[in-house]
């Protein structure tokens, strides 16, 4: 039986990288760059179709372009790209006959690709800027907008966010294909229980410190959310307004764990991860100051453990000295035992632990600034 | 009839570096090009029909990208160049 491979799919400012190892995760091979020169916001493997990888590529010249590979990134084909409904008459963005009508907005950037539920093997979701969710039922050959969230009644209260007005988090409950959660910058999280037809905000007790009402129904700038692999009713949230956990499928108030004893001095950040072998734990990267870099002059990852409700700093700042930025999809983990944790920084370092955070090493390759990392086994 | 030249960057999406066209306007020319080269669709214009930021269109040497834009007439045009402005970093 051939040995399993572990692949880290890296989306960078200048292309897609596939970084490969075996299950020991000690030495790594960096394959040549694909989609060279283009911003790749997210690269996502489809576990239902081994070898299939999607890349959300954003070109300053050509606009957003979706790509799919069927051979782990050795070659890529352009597939259909989610776009706002095309106006057949090609009306101008500003309609002088209807001056108060909001201007038509194109898709600016593709943010996140999420394979659908295992019971719907050809379904894929993409989140974009501006604040829209698209669904494909033919593996990306065509896309349809999901109006239940795209035209949500609270939309006029959503903000743009510094990185754009993006729908960046898409979570499908593994137990129920009709239940999903999405996260939108400067809008918050929303949940559906009917496959996307209706959505309700799920932001109770999440602080929006920039808002006149610090606990609004919507408008929180959620950065990233993940579901606990052992219990998908548990969610870990990195928000502009802190680090949170929810224990009831986001129904009801969140608990701000970032302010608990042992937590970071500042619980700002962008990224959070957990995985099947790390169930009951979440890993955050705290960022401080206007620079939004790791504290204390060094790289840092924090571990939250649900069972003991405790925090642990996983390395000394001397392990990787410097000031590191990590974006919302810049940390991921694999389901192997012990769990691997992977962090990509905005300055192009890929730092990983093959043993659930006990030891850390850097892949000896200088990447362009990293937007996202995903692990596939 | 106008000779339409496509810059080297467009080679990824269009298999030729030049075509001839009798399109009446730049917008109609783009419709023709997108029919002939389907991968060009949404690369020069976004889905609202707006010219993408770094695309420049010259008609007989004059940059019409902003004014008069995609409605520019090609009735008497001899040469159309579709270029990309230098950008990046």
Interface residues (C-beta under 8 A of the other chain):
Chain A: X37 X60 X61 X62 X63 X78 X81 X83 X84 X85 X86 X87 X90 X91 X92 X93 X104 X105 X106 X107
Chain B: X9 X13 X27 X39 X42 X43 X46 X47 X48 X49 X50 X52 X53 X54 X55 X84 X87 X88
